[in-house]
Amino acid sequence: MAVRHFLSLSDLSKQELNTLIQRAIELKKLQEQDQCPLLFKNKVLAMVFEKSSTRTRVSFETAMAQCGGSAIFLSQNDTQLGRGEPVGDMARVLSRMVDCIMVRTYAHETIEIFSEYSKVPVINALTDFCHPCQLLADVQTYVEQRGSIQGKRVVWIGDGNNMCHSYIKAAHLFDFELVISTPVDYKPQAELMKKFAANITFISDPEQAVVNADLISTDVWASMGQEAEQKERMQVFKPYQVTNDLLSLAKPDAIFMHCLPAHRGEEVTNEVIEGNQSVVWQQAGNRLHSQKALLEFLMLNKK
């Protein structure tokens, strides 16, 4: 059987994604009942980090440990990548020693090369292009809080970044309406917007964009590697801050998400992130469960 990878949401079918979300909810309930199955006994996950992260490392490492497996953390200082070893060489070596490889890196091309040379599944834990693992947790959270996301109005506010790219793909695969509200010069990739035009609308004015929203999501204005642009971005994105006033224009039962870490007082106010419409903590916690379901799907060929 051919090795399956998860480099973007598009690597799974609509049916597979919806089944995976339901499995994540099931595994979460089992964990809460202290009945977590030992799915990954004698399995090893290699975690390759060129970009650091708290939630990604802890969620994947905990997922493996709770299900009877183990994980090996490899920073750039722990591998030969930082000394010029070709990505394909590292993939060929690692994939002969472990059962799955998770990569968090800058260039999306890096993870594509990893998957090309790997004999085991490769998971995209974030690239500059997309962040599909986060979208699994986001959709799981919405389903738990409000039911099916199909047909709902989801609004992305802020930067047209890797998270926005994944929301564009999610809109198509989970069949919801996505409204993108960014400054005109910070739109997401034009090719993606054209490809998935049937599911997305661009409204630069955030107040117009959030009307009738079921879900509002945002992210930091300057991602890792964009620190030099921080001051300029602070001025450009100021009108895109998610406040209680902005949230009040959405549906009364709309929920707020943020993939974290958040810069309170910048892209979102403290009142919103701590408010009763915020589900950011449930969202963060669900990374653990959605990734368990993903690891099971890929490593055990669970359909």
C-alpha positions, -999 to +999 in steps of 0.1 A: +000+000+000+013+034-009+025+057+019+001+085+027+014+119+037-004+149+052+012+180+037-020+198+033-057+192+039-061+183+003-041+151+009-073+136+025-107+133+009-137+151+023-150+118+037-117+110+052-114+144+069-149+142+083-143+107+096-110+119+112-128+147+130-153+122+145-125+099+155-107+128+172-139+135+192-141+098+201-105+096+212-110+128+233-139+111+251-118+080+257-090+101+271-114+119+295-126+085+307-090+074+312-094+047+285-069+059+260-061+030+236-025+020+231-027+026+194+010+034+189+027+007+210+063+002+197+058+031+173+082+061+171+075+095+158+104+117+147+097+154+153+119+177+131+117+214+141+133+241+121+107+265+135+101+263+173+067+257+189+052+250+223+018+235+213+031+215+183+058+197+203+037+191+234+006+179+215+024+154+192+047+141+220+019+137+244-003+120+217+024+094+212+030+088+249-006+085+259-012+060+231+018+038+240+044+051+216+073+075+218+086+106+201+120+120+194+125+158+193+150+170+168+158+207+166+179+222+139+209+219+163+202+181+167+204+172+131+228+177+102+203+199+083+219+229+099+253+217+086+242+213+050+229+177+048+204+175+019+168+172+031+163+141+010+192+123+026+179+130+061+144+118+050+158+085+037+178+078+069+151+088+094+123+069+076+143+037+080+144+041+117+110+056+127+073+050+118+063+086+111+080+120+106+065+153+117+082+184+102+078+220+112+097+242+089+098+274+069+098+266+031+069+243+020+094+228-005+113+213+024+084+191+035+076+182-001+112+169-005+109+151+028+078+133+016+093+124-017+122+105-001+105+092+030+094+055+033+070+065+061+042+091+065+053+127+067+031+153+086+032+190+079+032+206+114+035+241+098+052+256+068+052+292+055+024+281+031+000+262+053-008+248+087-032+219+082-029+203+116-043+234+132-073+233+109-082+198+121-083+211+157-103+242+146-130+221+128-131+196+157-137+225+181-165+240+160-182+206+157-181+201+194-193+236+202-219+241+175-224+210+154-215+206+117-195+234+101-210+227+067-228+258+053-216+281+081-201+316+076-165+316+087-146+349+087-108+352+086-095+386+098-059+399+096-031+386+075-035+364+045-009+340+059-004+302+061-034+298+084-056+318+060-044+294+032-054+264+052-088+280+059-093+284+022-087+247+016-109+238+046-138+259+032-138+237+001-133+204+019-157+210+048-181+230+026-184+262+045-185+299+034-152+317+040-151+355+041-115+368+041-109+403+055-073+415+051-056+447+040-056+448+002-018+444+001-018+414+024-043+391+007-037+353+006-021+337-024-040+347-055-037+312-071-055+297-041-082+323-040-089+317-077-089+279-073-114+279-045-134+310-055-167+291-051-163+290-013-146+323-006-154+360-006-130+389+000-143+419+020-115+442+030-137+461+056-137+439+087-170+454+100-188+443+068-170+410+068-182+398+102-219+404+097-238+371+102-205+353+110-207+319+129-170+318+135-143+345+136-107+335+135-075+355+135-037+352+140-007+374+148+000+402+124+037+393+120+046+357+118+079+341+128+105+354+103+086+387+098+098+405+129+115+433+108+080+442+095+064+443+129+062+481+132+048+487+097+023+458+101+011+473+135-001+504+116-015+486+086-035+460+106-047+482+134-083+484+119-084+445+119-081+441+156-109+417+169-127+437+196-160+431+215-175+458+192-165+439+161-177+406+176-211+422+183-217+425+146-216+388+141-243+363+151-250+363+189-238+328+192-206+333+170-174+319+185-139+333+183-108+312+176-070+320+175-043+294+168-020+310+195+003+324+206-018+356+208-005+391+211-031+406+233-038+442+225-027+437+189-048+413+167-072+407+195-082+424+228-079+407+261-116+410+266-123+390+235-098+362+241-110+358+277-147+363+268-175+338+268-175+336+230-138+325+229-130+289+225-092+293+221-083+270+250-106+242+238-091+248+203-056+245+216-063+214+236-079+197+206-046+197+188-038+166+210-069+147+199-071+156+163-034+147+159-040+113+176-066+106+150-043+118+122-014+096+135-037+066+137-049+072+101-015+075+087+006+050+107-021+023+110-038+029+077-070+034+097-098+045+074 
